[in-house]
Amino acid sequence: KNAARLVRMTMPNLANGAIPKGKAVLLTGGYDHTIRFWEVNSGLSFRTMQYPDSPINLLRVSPDRKLFAVAGNPHTRIYKMDMSNSSHIHQLDGHTNNVTAVVFGHSSESIFTGSEDMTIKGWDLRTGGPA
């Protein structure tokens, strides 16, 4: 199964693999451990990223469209949408099983994760630690 999120982006056009300026972008990820960025109108994938630790359970984009979260087993990683760096900016550890729910706070400074380990955790994205 693939998790997907449609986002209208207005980002600067960066070099290789950049988010197309003013284009609708679709993010997909799944059991193949690959995150793909698609330009919706053309149907072309313009960037891929590997998520080597586990299959991807869920993708979420922050309300301000600056970040996206990738949920796996047993952690969640936070990335910047601007693609200035393909490395994650935070790894949220604390669950002991598949992370199956991710919700960003309205200000995109916090995030909540839920897991098959029957726990819900809150995180402060300014520090990457528990809220």
Order of alpha helices (4+ residues) and beta strands (2+ residues): beta-beta-beta-beta-beta-beta-beta-beta-beta-beta-beta-beta
